[in-house]
Amino acid sequence: MVWLGELSARYGRTVALGEVPGEVWDEVARPGIDAVWLMGVWERSPAGLRIALRNEELLTSFRQAVPDLTTGDIAGSPYCIRNYVVDRSIGGPEGLAEARARLAARGVRLILNQVPNHVASDHSWLTERPG
């Protein structure tokens, strides 16, 4: 999640969802803001990431957008979901629960998206429920 990466750079340490400082939530919850939509919270597909790292067209487009790109910058697509569980790398379900509580304390709701057809080739639904 780009926002958490920016916060990590700002604070000089890894910042996960449950560790976002209160002053940052205060910045987010400015007057008139009643909801926050977090994108890219679900567990991304390692298979999708491998595909992206081998696709020269994708890599070229990434480098055009971010000239100093490294392979470590490529996290995979938030639309190539392995599991509809909050990714551990951003704090897991516990981190999301903490973020939601901090937003709620400020009168702000949390929006997440779940698009059932945004599943990766290694998502369990494809083998457990192929129909």
Secondary structure, DSSP 8 states (H G I E B T S, - for coil): -HHHHHHHHHHTS---GGG--HHHHHHHT-TT--EEE--S-EEE-HHHHHHHHH-HHHHHHHHHH-TT--GGG----TTSEEEEEE-GGGTHHHHHHHHHHHHHHTT-EEE----TT-B-TT-THHHH---
